[in-house]
Amino acid sequence: MKSEKDRHGASGRPTMMDVAAMAGVSQATVSLVLNGSPGAKLTEATRRRVRDAAQKLGYKFVRRGTVAAPGGHSTILFIADEVSTDPWMTLAFEGARDKALEYGINVYLTVSHGDVDAETAIVNQMSQIPAMGVIYGTILTRLVELPPAVEKSRAVLLNCYDSKRSLPSVLPGDLLGGRVATERLLVAGRKRIGLINGQQGIDASRDRLKGYKQALASNDIPFDASLVRWGNWEPSTGYDCTLELMELENPPDAIFCANDMMALGCIEALNEKGYKVPDDIAVIGFDDRPIAQFTHPPLTTLVLPHYEMGEIAVEMLVDLAGGLDAGPNQIKVECELVERQSVTRVD
């Protein structure tokens, strides 16, 4: 099983994230270009920029069948509870598919919409084909109650976990990401940092808040609850919460938005009120959606690493199928920082 350090490019090999940073695009765009997806609505200039960056970095996209799948398995079943307008499960599936192709394995995606009977039927049908196992993914990071058919299968949970931690799972490192985002603002010299978070009760919101608090504590800055606002991941709440924060008697000099969509609304509100980003107020997001590079100024943010999570889930299944110990039952994947211009202006 690869260490977490190796997974994040510490070995010196260029990663898809490196290509995205050099080309100034999202990882999703890099995946679409390097996979040769003909239906992707991308300009030729964007495609050329990605290909040039990959060539300069020496990034190699590994094609089918370079290593052998253990036990002669040819199929992995990817069950997603939802595939919505958010790209996360699609990215996770792409990561799983690309990694599986290195072993000559096909990955089939099915969407269950959380229907236990449907999930049971899908897993039971899997016994009729030479399947390696199941990747079970959820659009929200959350605790799941799995049907017995999934629990008894060779399975890896993606973006979710079971109550007994009996199945291996791979999750985004939201807590560390929240800390990294806040510390980036502190390094930029900001002392009073607001947080516009997602809904209460959501794992991602809880962990990003914990990371925010940890960063403040590590820098001897007391937590001020008045600087925290709860949104719903949409631009409208980023806008409204920003107006509330800037009306405080002692307003923030930086705002950490727990996702890029709320950061869009935040920047819009600041622009309307005559604040300059980042000169007056620094802003950082979370997710690295494609839109982040087109805000004014372009948004510094953290990657939500679902593509890598899909890759790792396949590696975990391959290890299990090969009789290897999966190692830690829960792997958290680093949310890497993408520097743009909304924290420190680049002239």
N, C-alpha and C positions, 0 to 999 in steps of 0.2 A: 504494500500500500504506500503510495507516495506521501511524503510529509506535506504539511500545509505550506511550508516554505517553498518546496519544489513546485507546488501547484501555482504559485503566484509569480513565476518567472525569475525567482532568485537564482536559478541555475545559470542565468545569462542568456538563455534562448529567448528570442523575441516572441511576444505573445500577441494575440489578437487585439488586446488592449493597447499595446504599443503601436500597432498599425493604426488603430482608431485615433490615438492621440496625435500621431504625425500627420494623418490625413485631415484632422479636424472634423471627424464624423463620429457617430455612435458605433458601438460594437455591433448593433443590429445591422447597420449599413455595411460594415466590413463583412459580416457573415453573408449577407445577401450577394455582395459583389463576388467574394471569393468562392461562394458556392455556385456562382453562375446562374442565379435565379432569374429567368427571363421575364417573369411577370412583375418584377420589382419596379416601381415607378421612380427610377433614379436617372439623373442626367448623365450623359456620357462623360462630362467633366468630372462628376463625382466618382464614377466608376474608374476613370483614369487616375484620379488622385489616390484612390485606395490601392489600385494595382501598383502604382509607382512607389507608394509608401512601403508596401509589402516587399517589393523588390529591393529597395534601399536597405531595409532592415534585415533582409534575408529570411523573412517569415515564410515557412513552408506549410502549405495546407496538405495534410496527409490524406491520401486517397484510399479507397477500399482495399482490404485484404493484405495490409502490410504485416500484420501479426495474426496468429490463429486464435480463434475463439475456443475456450476450453470446452471439452465434451461434445464438440461438433454442433453446438447450438447456433441457430441461425436467426433467431427472433427475440426481440425484447418488446414487451407491451408497455406503452406509456399511457397511463390513465390520468387525465386531467379533470378536475372538478368543474373547470370553466375555462373557456377561451374567449376573452372579451376584447374590447377595444384597447385595453392595456396589453403591452407586448410581452409580459413576463413569461407566461406559459409557452408562448410561441418561441421565445428565445431559449428557454430551458429545453424544449423539444429539439430545437436546432442543434444545441450543444450536445445533447444525447445522441442525436442522429449522426452528427459528424464524428464523434468519438467512436460510436459503434461501427461505422464504416471502416475504421482502421482495423477492426477485427473481422470484417466481412459479415457483420451482423446487421440485419434490418430492424428498424424501430418503427412500430405502428402506433399511431396516436388515436385515442378514442376519448370522447368527452362524455362524462357520466352525469354531469349536473348534480352530483351528490346523491344520486339514486342508488341506494344500497342493493336493491334487487338487480339493477342493471350492472353494477360492478361485480356482483357475484356471478352473474351469467357470463360476463366477459372473461373473468378469471377461469371459470369452469371450461369454457370453450378453448382456452389456452392449452389445456392438457392434451388437446388433439393435435397440437403442432410441436415441433422441437424447440420450445421456448426456453430461454435462459432464465427469465423471471419478469418481474413487474417493477416499473418505476411509477410511483403514485404521487402526483403533484397537485398542489392547491394554489389558487391565485393569490390568496392571503396567507401570510405566515401564521400558522395556527395549530392548536391541538386538534387531532382528528380521532374519531371513533371508526375503526375499520371493520368491514364485514369479515367474518371468520375466514372466508375464502382467500382474502388478501393476507390476513395475518399468518395463515398456514403456508403461504407461497414464499418462494425466494423473492424478497421484495426490498426495495430501498425507497424511503420517503423523501420527497423533494419539496422544500419550502413548508414542511409540516412535520409533526412528531406525534407519536402515540403516548398515552398516559403512562405506560409501563416502561417506555424507552426500550422496548424489546426488539424493535426493528431499527436498523441503521438509518440515519437521516442526514441530509445535507441542507444547511440553512444559510441565509445571508448573515454576515456579522454586523447586525444593526447596532448593537451596543457600542462596539468599537468604532463603527462608522459615525455614530452621534458624537463620540468623543473626538474623533479626528476632525470633524467639521467644526466643532466648537474651538478646538485648539488652533485650527487654522486661522480663525478670526482673532484669537488672542495673540497669536504670533504677529498678526498684522497690526497690533497695537490697540485693538478694541478692548474696552473694559466693561461695557454694559451691553450684554448680548441678549437680544430677545429670541424666543423660540416660538414659531408657529407650527404646532404639531398636528398630527392626524387625529382621527377619532379616538376617544378614550376607550379602553378595553381591548384595543388591537395590539397584538404582540409587537409590531414594528414601532408603533407610537410609544409603547412602554419602554422598549429597549433604547430607542433614540433619545428619549428623555433621560434615561439612566446615564447614557454616555455624556450627554450635555451636563448633567450634574457632576459627574466624575471629573470632567475637564475643569469645571469651575473650582471644585474642591481642591484639585491638584495645583491650582494656581492661586489658592488662598482668596478666592472671590466668593462671597456668600451667595447662596441661592436666593433669588428674589422671585416669589411666585407671581408677582404682578407683571413680570416680563414674559410669562408663558401664556399662550393663547391656544385654544383647541379648535381645529378646523375640520374639514372633511375631505382633504386631498384635492379639492377643486380650486381653480383660480379665484373664484368669487370670495372664498373664505380667506385666501391669502391677501386679497385686496382689503377686505373688511377688517381683518385682524391687524394689518399694518396700520390702518388709520387709527385703530384703538391704541396701539402701542405708541404711535407718534403723538398722541394727545396726552400721554402721561406727563406729569410734572417734570419728571426726569426721564426723557425718552431714551431708547437704545441708540447706540452708535453702530450697531451691527445686528442683523437678523439672520438666524438659521431657520430655514424653511425645511420641514421634514419631507417634502418632495418638490420636484421641479415645477409641477403645475401650480402649487401654491406660491412658489417663488415668482412665477409669471405675474400673478395678481399683486404680489408684494412690490415688485419693481414698477408695475404700472401705477400703483398708489403713490409710491415715492416720487415718481416722475411728475404726477399730477400736482403734488404738493410742493414741487420745486426743489426737492432734494436731489443731489447728484450722487449716482452710484458709480464707483465706491468712495468718491471724495468725502461726501458727508456721511453716508451710510453704506457699510459693506453688506453684501447679501450672499449667502451660500445655499445651495439646494441639495437634493438627494435623489438619485435615480439615474442621471445622465440620459434623459430622453433626448431624441434628436433635436427637439425644439430648443434645448439648452444652449446650443451654439449660435442661435439666431436672436436671442434676447439682446436688449441694448442697455448695458454692455453684455457680451456673452457671459453666461452663467458658470461660475465655479461650482462644482457639484461632486458628488460621489457616485460611483457606478453601483447599480444594483446588479449583482453578478450572476444572473440566472443562466446565462450561457455556460459559464464555468461550472455552475451547479449541475447542469445537465451532463456535462462531461464527467464530472466527478461521480455522479450517480451511476453512470455506466461502468466506470472503473471499479466502483464498489461491487456492482453485480458480477463483473468479470472475476474479481477476487473471490467472491463467495462461491461462484460456480467452479472455480479452480481449487476449492477446498482451503483457501487461505483465510486467516482470521481477518475480519473487516477492520480491526483496530478500534479506534474510538467509535462508540455507537452514534455520536453526533459530531459532525464536522461543520464548522462555521467558516464561511468563505469571506475573505477580506473584501470590503467595499472600498476600492481604491479611489484616491482623490484625483480629480481632473481639474487642473488649473486653467481658468480662463481669466476674465477681467473684472468680475464683479466684487472681488475682495481686494485685490491690489491692481491698480491700473497699469497696463503695459503699453507704453507709448511707442 
